[in-house]
């Protein structure tokens, strides 16, 4: 487990810089995190949506996460997946085959502080993200980056 965390840290800390970056083929994606158990979801729901829900549910403008366990599950029933240097939290309610057969819908590039995010969006709502410290722009379905 520690070795896996060290590898993930290296991937997040030193992604490839420069050149063109293409979105990964989801058939190469692998699930590296576990889906939460029913007990873990219940425990999280009780904690997140309990007495202090008014403090924690600020990120959701609709404020409907804590209305029901089903709403909470839509947000929190996810597992970490990776495809090369790209990572994403994909929903556990969808079968693995659906994640792996997802087709690219859109590539987006955004800047947050000194970090650039290359986001690949797939049908079915899956997003895979690469974070790097390079200036990138979206061009012809790829991210073109400068060191």
Secondary structure, 3 states (H helix, E strand, C coil): CHHHHHHHHHHHHCCCCCEEECCCCHHHCEECCCCCCHHHHHHHHHHHCCCCHHHHHHHCCCCCCCCCHHHHHHHHCEEEEEECCEEEEEECCCCHHHHHCCCEEEEEEEEECCEEEEEEEECCCCEEEEEECCEEEEECCEEEEEC
